[in-house]
Amino acid sequence: MAQLKHEYLICYDIRCPKRWRRAFRLLKGYGGTVQLSIFRVNLSQRDREKLRWELAKILTPEDDLLLVGLCHRCCERVPQYNSEGVWEEPQASFRVI
């Protein structure tokens, strides 16, 4: 039987660059980056717990981790700003001579 999967937003703040790189590589295998330390992943409950266990081996108490569950409607409404074409320069409608 197939397991039900849910979307998650994973955000982290890791103080040590070595641990940051390890966590980044691990999360890259689970989903895509939204920003440098923010990932959007699609996980079953088993995969979520496995990921939390793997991250617990990397992170220390001084690091921060946030796992946010997203409903289907929330996923549709999450915008990505500063992508290509989002902040287009307005064209001048007149010329000063």
C-alpha positions as CSV (number, residue, x, y, z in Angstrom):
1,M,0.0,0.0,0.0
2,A,1.4,3.4,-1.0
3,Q,2.0,5.9,1.8
4,L,0.4,9.2,1.8
5,K,2.8,12.1,1.2
6,H,2.7,15.7,2.4
7,E,4.6,18.8,1.5
8,Y,6.9,20.3,4.1
9,L,8.9,23.5,4.3
10,I,12.2,22.8,6.1
11,C,14.2,25.8,7.4
12,Y,17.4,25.7,9.3
13,D,20.0,28.0,10.9
14,I,23.3,26.1,11.4
15,R,26.3,27.9,13.0
16,C,29.1,25.7,11.7
17,P,29.8,25.7,7.9
18,K,30.8,22.1,7.9
19,R,27.5,21.0,9.5
20,W,25.6,23.4,7.2
21,R,27.1,21.7,4.1
22,R,26.3,18.2,5.4
23,A,22.7,19.2,6.1
24,F,22.4,21.0,2.7
25,R,23.6,17.9,0.9
26,L,21.3,15.6,2.9
27,L,18.2,17.8,2.2
28,K,19.1,18.2,-1.5
29,G,18.4,14.5,-1.8
30,Y,14.9,14.9,-0.4
31,G,13.6,18.0,-2.3
32,G,14.4,21.3,-4.0
33,T,15.7,24.5,-2.5
34,V,13.4,27.6,-2.1
35,Q,16.3,29.7,-0.7
36,L,19.7,28.8,0.6
37,S,18.6,27.4,3.9
38,I,15.0,26.6,3.0
39,F,13.8,23.4,1.3
40,R,10.4,22.3,0.0
41,V,10.0,18.5,0.2
42,N,7.3,15.9,-0.3
43,L,7.6,13.2,2.4
44,S,5.7,10.3,3.8
45,Q,5.5,10.0,7.6
46,R,8.2,7.4,7.5
47,D,10.5,9.5,5.3
48,R,9.9,12.5,7.6
49,E,11.0,10.6,10.7
50,K,14.0,9.2,8.8
51,L,15.0,12.7,7.8
52,R,14.6,14.0,11.3
53,W,16.8,11.2,12.6
54,E,19.5,11.9,10.0
55,L,19.4,15.6,10.8
56,A,19.6,14.9,14.5
57,K,23.0,13.2,13.9
58,I,24.3,16.3,12.1
59,L,22.9,19.1,14.2
60,T,23.9,20.3,17.6
61,P,21.8,22.1,20.3
62,E,23.0,25.5,19.1
63,D,21.5,24.9,15.6
64,D,17.9,25.6,14.8
65,L,15.5,23.5,12.6
66,L,12.0,24.2,11.6
67,L,9.7,21.7,9.9
68,V,6.4,23.2,8.6
69,G,3.7,21.1,7.2
70,L,1.9,22.6,4.2
71,C,-1.6,21.8,3.1
72,H,-2.3,21.5,-0.7
73,R,-3.9,24.9,-0.7
74,C,-0.9,26.5,1.1
75,C,1.4,25.0,-1.5
76,E,-0.5,26.7,-4.3
77,R,-0.2,30.1,-2.6
78,V,3.5,30.1,-1.7
79,P,5.0,32.7,-4.0
80,Q,8.7,32.8,-4.9
81,Y,9.8,36.4,-5.3
82,N,13.0,37.6,-6.9
83,S,12.7,35.0,-9.6
84,E,13.2,35.9,-13.3
85,G,10.8,38.6,-14.4
86,V,9.2,39.3,-11.0
87,W,10.8,42.7,-10.4
88,E,10.7,44.1,-13.9
89,E,11.8,47.7,-14.4
90,P,8.9,49.9,-15.5
91,Q,9.3,51.4,-18.9
92,A,9.5,55.1,-19.2
93,S,6.3,56.5,-20.8
94,F,7.9,59.8,-21.7
95,R,11.3,61.3,-22.7
96,V,12.9,64.5,-21.4
97,I,14.7,66.4,-24.2
